Amino acid sequence: MIHWTDIEKSKEGILMILEVIKNYEKEGDVRFLAGIQSRNFSEYKIQQLICIVRERLNMTRRELLRLSEIALTYNKLWATDDNNCFRDTDKLFRKIRSTLKGTKIIFKRFTPICRKSVPDKDFRASVFVKSTLAHAECGRDLYGLDSYPDSVATLYAEMGAYFTNVIAVLVICHQELAKEARISNDAELCLQLLNEQCKSIVGDMKDVIGMLSKDKAGQDELLKKSKKTGSLKAFAQEGFHKYNIESITRYATSRAVENGAEFGLDDIESLYFANNPEKGLKAKEVMASFDNYADKGRGSKMDTTAIAEFVCWTELGIAKGYSYFASTYKGNYELPKKKSVWARFDSYRKADPQAAMNGGMERKFASDFENRISQR
């Protein structure tokens, strides 16, 4: 009889393999030795199987590493470059084909040979049922592994390592499939992931400014589509895991620029203050007459304290806040280097480390700048 090795390409197929392997783990030594006896493996066949299992183990480990890396962010992002990895089971099964092929090979090698010819597949049995490693009835060897050559014990250990990695691969697949299905059915959660990813994207000025120079044709197509959908929530649910990173970067850039324009901000200002355009408008007004709010430092240089306070007040962070200040300042003073601003901030933090905990120093500097504004 020719046994077949098909696995249904679905969540159920993954669960079937998991169940079979876990059933083997309950009494692995018994089922393993029953398979050795039923096939009467020679020393040559044992050594050949050791090589096959080791080869498949390495392939499965590579697939496990690749899937683990994807799974770290896959269901935390609205758009990825691995879209449908855990939604489209055909695509998922292609990503774990080495794992599945190895499982088929090993279970088939431990399936008792039946000479009866049954040509119709409907009447043939699966190796995942008939293999001694699976559910087939098998008796216990009276003497155990110790009565066999060392090569048999080696094969048993290699198969144990292999199945441990197969389970890890399939568990990731099952968990991420379930998460993906749950998220795609939750419009509120899809919208949250979309907004969080857009917020993260516009935080990286290099990427989004690059997109500004690329998108000379006008409004981003994805932004237009989101408006045609009628509801941002509906768009978020409909588009979950359907667009790649470049697409959502264009979308986040265009959305930020459009929102900023409503507050009178230019493209670059809109990106700096994408998450708080009201603050951006106020910062623009302050920068138009910054010299009125600050004291002159040494010589003709601007006081670093005022810049440090302003940067904290913008909530852009020290590096990005200074970049915004340096690109926007049109006053009469020479600007100190960024490291001087860092040093001033750091000196306050060292003087009062307790106040610096949990962002306390940033809040203090921001409050001091609010006082500067109110006193003018």
Secondary structure, 3 states (H helix, E strand, C coil): CCCECCCCCCHHHHHHHHHHHHHHHHCHHHHHHHHHHHHCCCHHHHHHHHHHHHHHHHHHHHHHHHHHHHHHHHHHCCCCCCCCCCCCHHHHHHHCHHHHHHHHHHHHHCCCCCCCCCCCHHHCCEHHHHCCCCCCCCCCCCCCHHHCCHHHHHHHHHHHHHHHHHHHHHHHHHHHHHHHHHHHCCHHHHHHHHHHHHHHHHCCHHHHHHHHHHCCCCCCHHHHHHHHHCCHHHHHHHHCCCCCHHHHHHHHHHHHHHHHHCCCCCHHHHHHCCCCHHHHHHHHHHHHCHHHHCCECCCCEECHHHHHHHHHHHCCCHHHHHHHHHHHCCCCCECCCHHHHHHHHHHHHHHCHHHHHHHHHHHHHHHHHHHHHHCC
